Amino acid sequence: MIAKLSGLIDSVGINYAIIDVNGVGYLVYASSRTLSRIGSAKGTPVSLLIETHVREDQITLYGFADAAEKEWFLILCTVQGVGAKVAQAILGAIPAEQLPVVIASQDKAVLRQADGVGEKLAVRIVTELKEKAGKMALGQSATQKAQAARGQAAKGAVAAEGLPKNVSNDAVSALVNLGYGRAESFGAVANVLRLMGEDLPLGDIIRESLRELSA
């Protein structure tokens, strides 16, 4: 099983690169984002993480510039209707580090920017992955830093369970009504609650989130 390839760029297409490893050319499919990162100049050194798919009639290699993109490729492929091609299209349209917020905030419009993702599939993605994405969006390390800064080690429930639903949803809705995107609104609210605590009044959450968005 191939997990990583290091070699020289032989050629690059719309959705693939051929990597020359000691004279052997490997065809590796990759997102547009990964392809833009490695460049297209022949002979350029390159190293990609690889996910190998083996079928009876073929072996297909999918390449990733970093571990986060590979992780999200595997996560997306667990959703019914999302194959490797669609997963890479999503990763080409949305950076892997932004996907947790996009999915946790249920921003279907952003997901629909990817080729092959319609309304029904976007709904399925946010429905099936919102819990996992919510935990990833908040981040255990960020929560621990907030707890240390405020001296409240008992407040780990936000990271474990996600944002307090009623208050956070109202705050996000208010920001969206003010013209901000759903994903960026969710991110701002999540950051405010991490830093100031989940018991912050709604009005204060909105005010501090607006400061976050305008910074």
C-alpha positions in Angstrom: 0.0 0.0 0.0 1.5 3.4 -1.0 1.1 6.0 1.7 3.6 8.7 0.4 5.4 9.6 -2.8 8.5 11.7 -3.1 9.9 12.5 -6.5 9.9 15.0 -9.4 7.0 16.4 -11.3 6.8 14.9 -14.7 3.6 16.6 -15.8 0.4 18.1 -14.3 -3.2 18.0 -15.7 -6.5 19.5 -14.6 -7.0 17.0 -11.8 -3.8 14.9 -11.7 0.0 15.0 -11.6 2.5 12.4 -12.8 5.3 12.0 -10.3 8.6 10.5 -11.4 10.0 8.4 -8.7 13.4 6.9 -9.7 12.2 6.6 -13.3 8.7 5.3 -12.6 5.8 7.6 -13.3 3.0 7.5 -10.8 -0.4 9.0 -11.8 -1.8 10.8 -8.8 -5.2 12.5 -8.7 -5.3 15.6 -6.5 -7.5 18.6 -5.7 -6.9 21.9 -7.5 -5.6 23.3 -4.3 -2.9 20.6 -3.9 -1.9 21.0 -7.5 -1.6 24.7 -7.2 0.7 24.2 -4.2 3.1 21.8 -5.9 3.3 23.8 -9.1 3.6 22.5 -12.6 7.2 22.9 -13.6 8.7 19.7 -14.8 11.5 18.4 -12.6 10.3 20.2 -9.4 10.8 18.1 -6.3 7.5 17.1 -4.7 6.3 15.0 -1.8 2.6 14.0 -1.4 0.7 12.0 1.1 -1.2 9.2 -0.7 -4.5 7.4 -0.2 -4.5 4.2 -2.3 -7.8 2.8 -3.5 -7.6 -0.8 -4.8 -10.2 -2.4 -7.0 -10.3 -5.6 -8.9 -9.4 -3.8 -12.2 -7.3 -0.9 -11.0 -5.3 0.8 -8.4 -5.9 4.6 -8.0 -3.7 7.0 -6.1 -5.0 10.2 -4.5 -2.5 12.8 -3.4 -2.5 15.5 -0.7 -0.2 18.3 0.2 -0.9 17.9 3.9 -2.4 15.7 6.5 -5.5 17.9 7.1 -6.6 17.6 3.5 -6.1 13.8 3.5 -8.1 13.5 6.8 -11.0 15.5 5.3 -10.9 13.4 2.1 -11.4 10.3 4.2 -14.1 11.9 6.3 -16.0 13.2 3.2 -15.9 9.8 1.5 -17.9 8.4 4.4 -20.9 10.3 3.3 -23.2 8.5 1.0 -23.0 10.0 -2.5 -19.6 11.5 -1.9 -17.0 9.7 -3.9 -13.3 10.4 -4.3 -13.9 12.8 -7.2 -16.5 14.9 -5.3 -14.4 14.9 -2.2 -11.5 16.3 -4.1 -13.7 18.9 -5.7 -14.9 20.0 -2.2 -11.3 20.2 -1.0 -10.4 22.2 -4.1 -13.2 24.7 -3.4 -12.8 24.9 0.4 -9.5 24.8 2.3 -9.4 21.8 4.7 -8.9 24.1 7.7 -12.1 25.9 6.9 -14.3 22.8 6.4 -15.1 22.2 10.1 -16.6 25.7 10.4 -18.4 25.5 7.0 -20.0 22.1 7.9 -20.7 22.9 11.6 -22.4 26.1 10.6 -24.4 24.2 8.0 -23.3 26.6 5.3 -24.7 24.6 2.3 -24.1 27.5 -0.1 -20.4 27.2 0.3 -20.4 23.5 -0.2 -22.5 23.9 -3.4 -19.6 25.8 -4.9 -17.8 22.5 -5.4 -18.5 20.6 -8.7 -20.9 17.7 -8.2 -22.4 19.1 -5.0 -26.1 20.0 -5.3 -28.6 21.0 -2.6 -29.5 17.4 -1.5 -25.9 16.3 -1.2 -24.9 19.5 0.6 -27.7 18.8 3.1 -26.5 15.2 3.6 -23.0 16.3 4.2 -23.8 18.9 6.9 -26.3 16.5 8.5 -24.0 13.5 8.7 -20.8 15.5 9.6 -22.0 18.4 11.7 -21.3 16.8 15.1 -17.7 15.7 14.1 -17.1 19.1 12.4 -18.4 21.0 15.4 -15.9 19.3 17.7 -13.1 19.9 15.2 -14.1 23.6 14.7 -13.9 24.3 18.4 -10.8 22.3 18.9 -9.7 20.7 22.1 -6.5 22.6 22.4 -8.2 26.0 21.9 -10.7 25.1 24.7 -7.9 24.1 27.0 -6.1 27.4 26.4 -9.4 29.3 27.2 -9.8 27.3 30.4 -6.3 28.0 31.6 -6.6 31.7 30.8 -9.9 32.0 32.8 -8.9 29.4 35.5 -12.0 27.4 34.9 -10.9 23.8 34.2 -14.5 22.5 34.6 -15.8 24.2 31.5 -14.8 21.5 29.0 -18.4 20.8 27.9 -18.3 23.3 25.1 -15.6 21.3 23.3 -17.2 18.0 24.0 -20.7 18.9 23.0 -20.4 21.8 20.6 -21.7 25.3 21.1 -24.7 25.9 23.4 -27.4 25.4 20.8 -30.1 28.1 21.7 -27.8 31.0 22.4 -25.2 30.3 19.7 -27.9 29.7 17.0 -29.6 33.0 17.9 -26.3 34.8 17.8 -25.3 33.3 14.5 -28.8 34.1 13.0 -28.5 37.7 14.2 -25.1 38.1 12.5 -26.4 36.5 9.3 -29.3 38.9 9.3 -26.7 41.7 9.5 -25.2 40.5 6.3 -22.3 38.3 7.5 -21.8 34.8 6.0 -23.0 31.9 8.1 -19.6 30.2 8.3 -17.8 33.3 9.4 -20.6 34.1 11.9 -20.3 30.7 13.4 -16.6 31.0 13.7 -16.8 34.4 15.4 -19.4 33.1 17.9 -17.4 30.0 18.6 -14.3 32.1 19.3 -16.1 34.5 21.6 -17.6 31.6 23.6 -14.2 29.9 23.9 -12.6 33.0 25.3 -15.4 34.4 27.4 -17.5 31.4 28.4 -20.7 29.8 27.2 -22.8 31.6 29.9 -22.2 35.0 28.2 -25.5 36.8 27.6 -26.8 36.8 24.0 -26.3 40.6 23.5 -22.7 40.4 24.7 -22.1 37.4 22.4 -23.4 39.4 19.4 -21.4 42.6 20.3 -18.2 40.7 20.8 -18.7 38.7 17.7 -19.1 41.9 15.7 -15.8 43.1 17.1 -14.3 39.8 16.0 -15.7 40.1 12.5 -14.6 43.7 12.1 -11.1 43.1 13.4 
